[in-house]
C-alpha cells in the first residue's frame, strides 16, 4: 500500500522538510531526526563497522563523546581524541583503520575553530570521510 500509514515511519510534513533541505543544499536526499544525537548515531552505524577508528575533537560536545565512549566503543569502534584546530594533531591521530575524522566548528560549547578545508584534505588523503557537526554555524559552506 502506498502513501503514509504511520507517522513514525513517514509523514508528509517530514517528507516536505527533508525534500526542501536537500533542494536548498543541492543534495540528493535530506534526512530529519528527532535530535542531533539520533542523527550522529545513525551516521556512525551507517559508516562504521567493528574495528574501525574515528578521530574526534578534544572539545567534542559531551553527548557526542558519550556516544563514542559508551555506545560505539561497546560496538567495537575505536576513537582517538585530537585538537582539531591543529592539523598536525589530526594527522598524528589517524591510523590505518581510521574511517572518519569528526569536527565541529565552532565547537559546542567552547566555540573552538577548525579549518574544515585543511582537515578535510588530511582526512581524504588517509581515505577517511570528514564529518562536520554544525551546532552553531550555518550548514552553508
FIVEX-867250 format. One line per field, with one value per atom (N, C-alpha, C, O): residue number from 1; residue in three letters; x, y, z. Coordinates in nm, 4 decimals. Layout:
! residues N
pos: (NUM|...);
code: (ala|...);
east: (X|...);
north: (Y|...);
up: (Z|...);
This chain:
! residues 141
pos: (1|1|1|1|2|2|2|2|3|3|3|3|4|4|4|4|5|5|5|5|6|6|6|6|7|7|7|7|8|8|8|8|9|9|9|9|10|10|10|10|11|11|11|11|12|12|12|12|13|13|13|13|14|14|14|14|15|15|15|15|16|16|16|16|17|17|17|17|18|18|18|18|19|19|19|19|20|20|20|20|21|21|21|21|22|22|22|22|23|23|23|23|24|24|24|24|25|25|25|25|26|26|26|26|27|27|27|27|28|28|28|28|29|29|29|29|30|30|30|30|31|31|31|31|32|32|32|32|33|33|33|33|34|34|34|34|35|35|35|35|36|36|36|36|37|37|37|37|38|38|38|38|39|39|39|39|40|40|40|40|41|41|41|41|42|42|42|42|43|43|43|43|44|44|44|44|45|45|45|45|46|46|46|46|47|47|47|47|48|48|48|48|49|49|49|49|50|50|50|50|51|51|51|51|52|52|52|52|53|53|53|53|54|54|54|54|55|55|55|55|56|56|56|56|57|57|57|57|58|58|58|58|59|59|59|59|60|60|60|60|61|61|61|61|62|62|62|62|63|63|63|63|64|64|64|64|65|65|65|65|66|66|66|66|67|67|67|67|68|68|68|68|69|69|69|69|70|70|70|70|71|71|71|71|72|72|72|72|73|73|73|73|74|74|74|74|75|75|75|75|76|76|76|76|77|77|77|77|78|78|78|78|79|79|79|79|80|80|80|80|81|81|81|81|82|82|82|82|83|83|83|83|84|84|84|84|85|85|85|85|86|86|86|86|87|87|87|87|88|88|88|88|89|89|89|89|90|90|90|90|91|91|91|91|92|92|92|92|93|93|93|93|94|94|94|94|95|95|95|95|96|96|96|96|97|97|97|97|98|98|98|98|99|99|99|99|100|100|100|100|101|101|101|101|102|102|102|102|103|103|103|103|104|104|104|104|105|105|105|105|106|106|106|106|107|107|107|107|108|108|108|108|109|109|109|109|110|110|110|110|111|111|111|111|112|112|112|112|113|113|113|113|114|114|114|114|115|115|115|115|116|116|116|116|117|117|117|117|118|118|118|118|119|119|119|119|120|120|120|120|121|121|121|121|122|122|122|122|123|123|123|123|124|124|124|124|125|125|125|125|126|126|126|126|127|127|127|127|128|128|128|128|129|129|129|129|130|130|130|130|131|131|131|131|132|132|132|132|133|133|133|133|134|134|134|134|135|135|135|135|136|136|136|136|137|137|137|137|138|138|138|138|139|139|139|139|140|140|140|140|141|141|141|141);
code: (unk|unk|unk|unk|unk|unk|unk|unk|unk|unk|unk|unk|unk|unk|unk|unk|unk|unk|unk|unk|unk|unk|unk|unk|unk|unk|unk|unk|unk|unk|unk|unk|unk|unk|unk|unk|unk|unk|unk|unk|unk|unk|unk|unk|unk|unk|unk|unk|unk|unk|unk|unk|unk|unk|unk|unk|unk|unk|unk|unk|unk|unk|unk|unk|unk|unk|unk|unk|unk|unk|unk|unk|unk|unk|unk|unk|unk|unk|unk|unk|unk|unk|unk|unk|unk|unk|unk|unk|unk|unk|unk|unk|unk|unk|unk|unk|unk|unk|unk|unk|unk|unk|unk|unk|unk|unk|unk|unk|unk|unk|unk|unk|unk|unk|unk|unk|unk|unk|unk|unk|unk|unk|unk|unk|unk|unk|unk|unk|unk|unk|unk|unk|unk|unk|unk|unk|unk|unk|unk|unk|unk|unk|unk|unk|unk|unk|unk|unk|unk|unk|unk|unk|unk|unk|unk|unk|unk|unk|unk|unk|unk|unk|unk|unk|unk|unk|unk|unk|unk|unk|unk|unk|unk|unk|unk|unk|unk|unk|unk|unk|unk|unk|unk|unk|unk|unk|unk|unk|unk|unk|unk|unk|unk|unk|unk|unk|unk|unk|unk|unk|unk|unk|unk|unk|unk|unk|unk|unk|unk|unk|unk|unk|unk|unk|unk|unk|unk|unk|unk|unk|unk|unk|unk|unk|unk|unk|unk|unk|unk|unk|unk|unk|unk|unk|unk|unk|unk|unk|unk|unk|unk|unk|unk|unk|unk|unk|unk|unk|unk|unk|unk|unk|unk|unk|unk|unk|unk|unk|unk|unk|unk|unk|unk|unk|unk|unk|unk|unk|unk|unk|unk|unk|unk|unk|unk|unk|unk|unk|unk|unk|unk|unk|unk|unk|unk|unk|unk|unk|unk|unk|unk|unk|unk|unk|unk|unk|unk|unk|unk|unk|unk|unk|unk|unk|unk|unk|unk|unk|unk|unk|unk|unk|unk|unk|unk|unk|unk|unk|unk|unk|unk|unk|unk|unk|unk|unk|unk|unk|unk|unk|unk|unk|unk|unk|unk|unk|unk|unk|unk|unk|unk|unk|unk|unk|unk|unk|unk|unk|unk|unk|unk|unk|unk|unk|unk|unk|unk|unk|unk|unk|unk|unk|unk|unk|unk|unk|unk|unk|unk|unk|unk|unk|unk|unk|unk|unk|unk|unk|unk|unk|unk|unk|unk|unk|unk|unk|unk|unk|unk|unk|unk|unk|unk|unk|unk|unk|unk|unk|unk|unk|unk|unk|unk|unk|unk|unk|unk|unk|unk|unk|unk|unk|unk|unk|unk|unk|unk|unk|unk|unk|unk|unk|unk|unk|unk|unk|unk|unk|unk|unk|unk|unk|unk|unk|unk|unk|unk|unk|unk|unk|unk|unk|unk|unk|unk|unk|unk|unk|unk|unk|unk|unk|unk|unk|unk|unk|unk|unk|unk|unk|unk|unk|unk|unk|unk|unk|unk|unk|unk|unk|unk|unk|unk|unk|unk|unk|unk|unk|unk|unk|unk|unk|unk|unk|unk|unk|unk|unk|unk|unk|unk|unk|unk|unk|unk|unk|unk|unk|unk|unk|unk|unk|unk|unk|unk|unk|unk|unk|unk|unk|unk|unk|unk|unk|unk|unk|unk|unk|unk|unk|unk|unk|unk|unk|unk|unk|unk|unk|unk|unk|unk|unk|unk|unk|unk|unk|unk|unk|unk|unk|unk|unk|unk|unk|unk|unk|unk|unk|unk|unk|unk|unk|unk|unk|unk|unk|unk|unk|unk|unk|unk|unk|unk|unk);
east: (0.0863|0.0000|0.0902|0.1871|0.0596|0.1406|0.0934|-0.0116|0.1716|0.1317|0.1794|0.2725|0.1139|0.1530|0.0525|-0.0682|0.1025|0.0104|0.0457|-0.0406|0.1708|0.2100|0.3122|0.4173|0.2835|0.3615|0.5077|0.5941|0.5363|0.6743|0.7633|0.8816|0.7086|0.7903|0.7965|0.8954|0.6946|0.6946|0.5711|0.4653|0.5868|0.4702|0.4964|0.6119|0.3909|0.4095|0.4865|0.5576|0.4741|0.5467|0.6966|0.7746|0.7372|0.8796|0.9327|1.0439|0.8556|0.8985|0.9221|1.0219|0.8310|0.8467|0.9715|1.0460|0.9949|1.1147|1.2404|1.3302|1.2471|1.3654|1.3896|1.5035|1.2841|1.2993|1.3447|1.4268|1.2919|1.3317|1.4745|1.5478|1.5159|1.6552|1.7503|1.8529|1.7171|1.8013|1.8098|1.9177|1.6975|1.6971|1.7808|1.8568|1.7677|1.8448|1.9944|2.0738|2.0329|2.1743|2.2306|2.3498|2.1462|2.1935|2.2237|2.3046|2.1591|2.1824|2.0827|1.9787|2.1170|2.0251|1.9123|1.8020|1.9397|1.8411|1.8684|1.9834|1.7655|1.7778|1.7143|1.6170|1.7684|1.7135|1.6915|1.7772|1.5782|1.5467|1.5399|1.4878|1.5930|1.5948|1.5347|1.5245|1.4955|1.4357|1.5383|1.5016|1.6661|1.7709|1.9026|1.9185|1.9966|2.1294|2.1985|2.2660|2.1822|2.2454|2.1849|2.2555|2.0561|1.9954|2.0584|2.0842|2.0830|2.1483|2.2912|2.3354|2.3636|2.5006|2.5039|2.5867|2.4148|2.4106|2.3829|2.4462|2.2897|2.2579|2.3801|2.4100|2.4493|2.5683|2.6754|2.7344|2.7005|2.8019|2.7679|2.8542|2.6426|2.6017|2.6005|2.6078|2.5913|2.5927|2.7357|2.7639|2.8254|2.9619|3.0583|3.1529|3.0351|3.1380|3.0991|2.9813|3.2014|3.1842|3.2824|3.3786|3.2602|3.3533|3.4970|3.5244|3.5875|3.7282|3.7686|3.8876|3.6710|3.7017|3.7433|3.7218|3.8028|3.8558|3.8065|3.7908|3.7821|3.7383|3.8237|3.8560|3.8600|3.9248|3.8148|3.7399|3.8050|3.7046|3.7744|3.8884|3.7074|3.7691|3.7908|3.7133|3.8969|3.9215|3.8205|3.8103|3.7465|3.6425|3.5039|3.4143|3.4884|3.3594|3.2493|3.2726|3.1308|3.0112|3.0019|3.0286|2.9642|2.9597|2.8761|2.9145|2.7629|2.6784|2.7470|2.7325|2.8216|2.8960|3.0050|3.0227|3.0785|3.1838|3.1245|3.1793|3.0126|2.9495|2.9014|2.9082|2.8531|2.8109|2.9282|2.9118|3.0452|3.1630|3.2102|3.2378|3.2195|3.2762|3.1849|3.2333|3.0552|2.9625|2.8896|2.8525|2.8687|2.7914|2.8833|2.8914|2.9513|3.0349|3.1477|3.1797|3.2076|3.3169|3.2684|3.3393|3.1496|3.0940|3.0633|3.0567|3.0450|3.0161|3.1456|3.1412|3.2605|3.3892|3.4507|3.5478|3.3954|3.4521|3.5464|3.5082|3.6680|3.7667|3.7724|3.7375|3.8168|3.8297|3.9506|3.9929|4.0053|4.1130|4.0653|3.9854|4.1147|4.0798|4.1967|4.3121|4.1666|4.2712|4.2201|4.0999|4.3133|4.2812|4.2609|4.3578|4.1357|4.1087|4.1443|4.1400|4.1795|4.2289|4.3761|4.4312|4.4393|4.5795|4.5841|4.5678|4.6061|4.6025|4.7051|4.6779|4.8224|4.9247|4.8771|4.9076|4.8030|4.7492|4.6459|4.6399|4.5659|4.4680|4.5412|4.5078|4.6403|4.7182|4.7819|4.7823|4.8353|4.9008|4.8021|4.8407|4.6771|4.5763|4.5187|4.4553|4.5398|4.4853|4.5643|4.6871|4.4910|4.5520|4.5118|4.4280|4.5701|4.5278|4.3797|4.3211|4.3203|4.1790|4.0841|3.9637|4.1368|4.0524|3.9583|4.0017|3.8297|3.7274|3.6630|3.5993|3.6793|3.6180|3.6975|3.7543|3.6997|3.7514|3.6327|3.5685|3.6043|3.4856|3.5280|3.6168|3.4662|3.4934|3.3623|3.2569|3.3716|3.2600|3.3188|3.4057|3.2716|3.3264|3.2196|3.1546|3.2010|3.2559|3.2076|3.0947|3.2962|3.2621|3.1594|3.1447|3.0901|2.9879|3.0355|3.0539|3.0559|3.0165|3.1320|3.1094|3.2544|3.3716|3.4009|3.4863|3.3328|3.3478|3.4863|3.5327|3.5525|3.6796|3.6589|3.5530|3.7605|3.7501|3.8442|3.9611|3.7919|3.8686|3.8683|3.7655|3.9822|3.9926|3.9383|4.0097|3.8125|3.7457|3.8196|3.8405|3.8589|3.9251|4.0564|4.0861|4.1354|4.2645|4.2460|4.3164|4.1518|4.1278|4.0651|4.0938|3.9807|3.9226|4.0326|4.0284|4.1302|4.2400|4.3159|4.3487|4.3439|4.4143|4.3306|4.3821|4.2022|4.1137|4.1067|4.1206|4.0853|4.0695|4.1992|4.1954|4.3144|4.4427|4.4584|4.5255|4.3962|4.4032|4.2918|4.2823|4.2080|4.0974|3.9794|3.8938|3.9748|3.8668|3.7676|3.8001|3.6491|3.5477|3.5610|3.6078|3.5194|3.5130|3.3677|3.2788|3.3437|3.2105|3.2135|3.2978|3.1229|3.1157|2.9848|2.8767|2.9959|2.8806|2.8668|2.9577|2.7548|2.7368|2.6244|2.5108|2.6548|2.5533|2.5232|2.4068|2.6270|2.6101|2.6148|2.5460|2.6942|2.7153|2.6091|2.5399|2.5989|2.5110|2.5656|2.6870|2.4792|2.5300|2.5908|2.6541|2.5722|2.6257|2.7765|2.8263|2.8505|2.9974|3.0478|3.1687);
north: (-0.1176|0.0000|0.1229|0.1283|0.2208|0.3414|0.4484|0.4357|0.5526|0.6654|0.6542|0.5799|0.7293|0.7376|0.6611|0.6826|0.5721|0.4984|0.5084|0.4866|0.5409|0.5502|0.6626|0.6575|0.7615|0.8845|0.8641|0.9401|0.7638|0.7440|0.6985|0.7322|0.6234|0.5756|0.6761|0.6801|0.7553|0.8596|0.9466|0.8991|1.0739|1.1627|1.2761|1.3085|1.3363|1.4356|1.5592|1.6191|1.5982|1.7157|1.6893|1.7718|1.5732|1.5400|1.5205|1.5635|1.4572|1.4384|1.5733|1.5912|1.6675|1.8011|1.8698|1.9316|1.8597|1.9183|1.8583|1.9315|1.7261|1.6591|1.6949|1.7189|1.6985|1.7329|1.8772|1.9062|1.9671|2.1078|2.1297|2.2074|2.0631|2.0742|2.0231|2.0855|1.9117|1.8578|1.9563|1.9777|2.0159|2.1128|2.2354|2.2839|2.2855|2.4031|2.3758|2.4634|2.2546|2.2191|2.1563|2.1263|2.1362|2.0727|1.9253|1.8684|1.8634|1.7218|1.6320|1.6764|1.5045|1.4066|1.3722|1.3380|1.3812|1.3412|1.4178|1.4495|1.4473|1.5077|1.4158|1.3466|1.4145|1.3320|1.4182|1.4989|1.4016|1.4742|1.3741|1.2636|1.4143|1.3292|1.4040|1.5266|1.3305|1.3909|1.4667|1.5561|1.4329|1.5015|1.4900|1.4067|1.5762|1.5692|1.4377|1.3817|1.3875|1.2603|1.1439|1.0487|1.1500|1.0452|1.0469|0.9414|1.1659|1.1777|1.1243|1.0527|1.1589|1.1104|0.9587|0.8949|0.9006|0.7555|0.6872|0.5869|0.7408|0.6850|0.6921|0.5967|0.8039|0.8204|0.7181|0.6548|0.7020|0.6058|0.4646|0.3913|0.4273|0.2910|0.2688|0.1550|0.3766|0.3662|0.3588|0.2811|0.4396|0.4487|0.3446|0.3054|0.2996|0.2242|0.0795|0.0444|-0.0030|-0.1417|-0.1689|-0.0940|-0.2745|-0.3056|-0.3138|-0.3728|-0.2533|-0.2483|-0.1180|-0.0887|-0.0393|0.0902|0.1912|0.1703|0.2998|0.4041|0.5400|0.5636|0.6294|0.7659|0.8616|0.8324|0.9744|1.0832|1.1821|1.2269|1.2163|1.3129|1.4308|1.4178|1.5448|1.6636|1.6489|1.5828|1.7111|1.7095|1.7948|1.7843|1.8783|1.9587|1.9200|2.0038|1.7914|1.7431|1.7670|1.7621|1.7926|1.8027|1.6768|1.5664|1.6935|1.5814|1.4647|1.3492|1.4929|1.3858|1.3082|1.1863|1.3781|1.3122|1.2240|1.1098|1.2769|1.1975|1.0715|0.9625|1.0857|0.9687|0.8686|0.7478|0.9171|0.8265|0.7392|0.6190|0.7990|0.7207|0.6313|0.5132|0.6870|0.6134|0.5028|0.3971|0.5254|0.4302|0.3411|0.2287|0.3885|0.3110|0.2542|0.1326|0.3413|0.2951|0.2039|0.1051|0.2361|0.1535|0.0118|-0.0854|0.0004|-0.1324|-0.2096|-0.3325|-0.1393|-0.1970|-0.2321|-0.2890|-0.1980|-0.2312|-0.1217|-0.1456|-0.0010|0.1132|0.1862|0.2207|0.2092|0.2794|0.4260|0.4618|0.5102|0.6519|0.7096|0.6615|0.8138|0.8926|1.0358|1.0817|1.1055|1.2455|1.3308|1.3025|1.4353|1.5248|1.6681|1.6931|1.7609|1.9031|1.9295|1.9406|1.9395|1.9527|2.0906|2.1117|2.1845|2.3137|2.3035|2.3969|2.1904|2.1646|2.0522|1.9350|2.0881|1.9904|1.8797|1.7637|1.9134|1.8119|1.7124|1.5935|1.7591|1.6695|1.5742|1.4571|1.6239|1.5379|1.4323|1.3140|1.4748|1.3819|1.2740|1.1566|1.3126|1.2173|1.1183|1.0066|1.1570|1.0699|0.9672|0.8708|0.9864|0.8949|0.7645|0.7642|0.6541|0.5212|0.4570|0.5115|0.3432|0.2747|0.2328|0.2075|0.2256|0.1858|0.3051|0.2867|0.4272|0.5465|0.5563|0.5603|0.5601|0.5714|0.7091|0.7466|0.7859|0.9191|1.0099|0.9664|1.1367|1.2430|1.3338|1.3838|1.3545|1.4264|1.5649|1.5769|1.6686|1.8042|1.8748|1.8405|1.9721|2.0623|2.2015|2.2267|2.2908|2.4257|2.5285|2.5185|2.6257|2.6382|2.5230|2.4757|2.4794|2.3649|2.4035|2.5205|2.3037|2.3209|2.2518|2.1301|2.3225|2.4602|2.5605|2.6784|2.5186|2.6050|2.6986|2.7865|2.6822|2.7687|2.7614|2.8592|2.6460|2.6262|2.6243|2.5842|2.6677|2.6781|2.5777|2.5664|2.5058|2.4099|2.4558|2.4994|2.4462|2.4757|2.3539|2.2558|2.3612|2.2466|2.2000|2.0800|2.2916|2.2534|2.1802|2.0807|2.2289|2.1662|2.0273|1.9335|2.0142|1.8837|1.7881|1.6684|1.8393|1.7553|1.6967|1.5789|1.7787|1.7306|1.6178|1.5170|1.6341|1.5307|1.4029|1.2933|1.4176|1.3006|1.2277|1.1056|1.3022|1.2402|1.1756|1.0728|1.2349|1.1730|1.0377|0.9488|1.0221|0.8963|0.7998|0.6897|0.8403|0.7555|0.7578|0.6694|0.8592|0.8716|0.9787|1.0670|0.9690|1.0720|1.1805|1.1563|1.2993|1.4097|1.4256|1.4359|1.4277|1.4515|1.5885|1.6141|1.6769|1.8106|1.8223|1.8210|1.8338|1.8541|2.0049|2.0704|2.0597|2.2044|2.2468|2.2651|2.2623|2.3060|2.4538|2.4937|2.5351|2.6803|2.7460|2.8456|2.6926|2.7595|2.7188|2.6182|2.7981|2.7655|2.6421|2.6217|2.5594|2.4461|2.4891|2.4084|2.6150|2.6628|2.6757|2.7527|2.6014|2.6070|2.6760|2.6914);
up: (0.0000|0.0000|0.0000|0.0756|-0.0832|-0.0924|0.0042|0.0671|0.0146|0.0978|0.2407|0.2719|0.3264|0.4667|0.5511|0.5401|0.6350|0.7206|0.8681|0.9532|0.9006|1.0406|1.0529|0.9891|1.1322|1.1352|1.1738|1.1298|1.2543|1.2968|1.1811|1.1778|1.0873|0.9756|0.8609|0.7877|0.8448|0.7417|0.7609|0.8022|0.7303|0.7307|0.6324|0.6047|0.5796|0.4734|0.5175|0.4368|0.6429|0.6904|0.6906|0.6432|0.7444|0.7472|0.6054|0.5747|0.5200|0.3812|0.3135|0.2437|0.3340|0.2749|0.3295|0.2535|0.4602|0.5207|0.4591|0.4176|0.4530|0.4002|0.2533|0.2132|0.1745|0.0330|0.0148|-0.0722|0.0961|0.0853|0.1323|0.0711|0.2398|0.2848|0.1770|0.1498|0.1168|0.0095|-0.1066|-0.1618|-0.1439|-0.2544|-0.2201|-0.3040|-0.0984|-0.0567|-0.0563|-0.0905|-0.0178|-0.0062|-0.1335|-0.1401|-0.2341|-0.3563|-0.3378|-0.4111|-0.2403|-0.2123|-0.2818|-0.3304|-0.2852|-0.3439|-0.2482|-0.2910|-0.1187|-0.0181|0.1098|0.1400|0.1839|0.3157|0.4176|0.3875|0.5373|0.6447|0.7677|0.8036|0.8318|0.9548|1.0696|1.0543|1.1843|1.3029|1.4203|1.4184|1.5214|1.6402|1.7229|1.7991|1.7096|1.7854|1.7098|1.6205|1.7483|1.6894|1.7199|1.6336|1.8425|1.8775|1.7999|1.7668|1.7705|1.6873|1.5481|1.4902|1.4947|1.3641|1.3711|1.2812|1.4778|1.4944|1.5025|1.4375|1.5815|1.5973|1.4634|1.4304|1.3876|1.2558|1.1642|1.0924|1.1669|1.0842|1.1214|1.0339|1.2525|1.2965|1.2515|1.2032|1.2678|1.2319|1.0806|1.0343|1.0045|0.8589|0.8048|0.7136|0.8611|0.8085|0.8636|0.7953|0.9866|1.0574|1.0834|1.0895|1.0985|1.1403|1.2536|1.2705|1.3315|1.4398|1.3886|1.2840|1.4646|1.4270|1.3608|1.3491|1.3173|1.2564|1.3627|1.4821|1.3177|1.4060|1.3587|1.2388|1.4546|1.4264|1.5086|1.6237|1.4512|1.5252|1.5615|1.4747|1.6910|1.7356|1.8035|1.8480|1.8117|1.8716|2.0222|2.0913|2.0710|2.2154|2.2909|2.4131|2.2210|2.2855|2.2333|2.2229|2.2008|2.1498|2.2523|2.3731|2.2028|2.2858|2.3724|2.3250|2.4980|2.5918|2.5429|2.5612|2.4815|2.4295|2.3187|2.3097|2.2345|2.1271|2.1860|2.1435|2.2842|2.3475|2.4104|2.3940|2.4824|2.5447|2.4398|2.4623|2.3261|2.2194|2.1746|2.1535|2.1604|2.1230|2.2371|2.2161|2.3578|2.4709|2.5230|2.5634|2.5226|2.5848|2.4842|2.5179|2.3630|2.2651|2.1564|2.1389|2.0846|1.9729|2.0212|1.9551|2.1351|2.1872|2.2192|2.1934|2.2744|2.3048|2.1773|2.1788|2.0696|1.9393|1.8644|1.7553|1.9238|1.8635|1.7796|1.7078|1.7875|1.7154|1.8105|1.9223|1.7661|1.8475|1.8067|1.6942|1.8996|1.8671|1.9373|2.0424|1.8771|1.9359|1.9450|1.8632|2.0447|2.0658|2.0178|2.0499|1.9410|1.8911|1.8921|1.8835|1.9026|1.8894|1.7409|1.6658|1.6982|1.5548|1.4996|1.3784|1.5877|1.5385|1.4976|1.4392|1.5284|1.4964|1.3923|1.4261|1.2674|1.1580|1.1801|1.1490|1.2332|1.2594|1.3646|1.3552|1.4642|1.5675|1.5081|1.5457|1.4167|1.3492|1.2675|1.2738|1.1916|1.1091|1.1968|1.1597|1.3120|1.4017|1.4634|1.4978|1.4776|1.5398|1.4426|1.4853|1.3148|1.2140|1.2144|1.2224|1.2056|1.1983|1.0652|0.9933|1.0322|0.9089|0.9109|0.8057|1.0294|1.0408|1.0509|1.0684|1.0402|1.0521|0.9325|0.8174|0.9621|0.8577|0.8558|0.7573|0.9657|0.9711|1.0635|1.1637|1.0269|1.1131|1.1404|1.0480|1.2688|1.3140|1.3612|1.4456|1.3083|1.3557|1.3861|1.3326|1.4715|1.4976|1.5089|1.5924|1.4254|1.4265|1.3931|1.2891|1.4785|1.6127|1.7008|1.6881|1.7900|1.8738|1.9803|2.0156|2.0294|2.1323|2.2593|2.2576|2.3675|2.3946|2.3922|2.4198|2.3605|2.3788|2.2621|2.2744|2.1506|2.0333|1.9694|1.9107|1.9804|1.9123|1.7618|1.7135|1.6879|1.5424|1.4756|1.5125|1.3778|1.2983|1.1531|1.1013|1.0885|0.9456|0.8706|0.8499|0.8307|0.7692|0.6439|0.6261|0.5581|0.4328|0.4590|0.3929|0.5551|0.5847|0.6448|0.6076|0.7375|0.7995|0.6977|0.6998|0.6096|0.5041|0.4165|0.3809|0.3823|0.2988|0.3685|0.3058|0.4975|0.5743|0.5803|0.5582|0.6101|0.6189|0.4853|0.4797|0.3790|0.2476|0.1993|0.1316|0.2334|0.1982|0.2663|0.2139|0.3835|0.4578|0.4170|0.4713|0.3224|0.2803|0.3757|0.3716|0.4620|0.5605|0.5163|0.4369|0.5684|0.5447|0.6497|0.7609|0.6129|0.7079|0.7501|0.6656|0.8810|0.9362|1.0015|1.0874|0.9622|1.0208|1.0970|1.0381|1.2284|1.3160|1.3327|1.3837|1.2904|1.2891|1.3823|1.3384|1.5092|1.6050|1.5892|1.5873|1.5779|1.5795|1.4423|1.4198|1.3506|1.2223|1.1211|1.1371|1.0190|0.9071|0.8369|0.8351|0.7791|0.7020|0.5691|0.5011|0.5317|0.4050|0.4151|0.4972|0.3331|0.3365|0.2126|0.1954);
